Amino acid sequence: MITIEQARKAALALPETVERFHFHLPGFWIGKKIFATIHADKNYVMVKLSPVDQSVFCAYDKEVIFPVPGGWGRYGATFINLKKVRKSMFLDALATAWKTAATGAIKKKYADKIK
């Protein structure tokens, strides 16, 4: 299990990440692109993955990681149930979302730090 505060700290630990609201939700941004939001009411984090990465993560267990219902889910928006996810899987999905949103120059700059 991951707490909301642990999820926030993990997101902010990624290079050049800033936290600001996305509508009414805490969001995490790299440059002008959002890569995650916290849904504290559900104990979920939404990460923005490529459709291919989404299919890989969602293949694990649909109760742990699953597409956001509706249109956003078809474009890679993926919920992670913080009550059920292993820490290593959460960190991997979060880093993957960060890499999806980061520009080529930023990814290159931190290539040795983000696996």
Secondary structure, DSSP 4 states (H G I P E B T S, - for coil): ---HHHHHHHHHHSTTEEEEEETTEEEEEETTEEEEEEETTTTEEEEE--HHHHHHHHTT-TTTEEEPTTHHHHTTEEEEETTT--HHHHHHHHHHHHHHHS-HHHHHHTTTT--
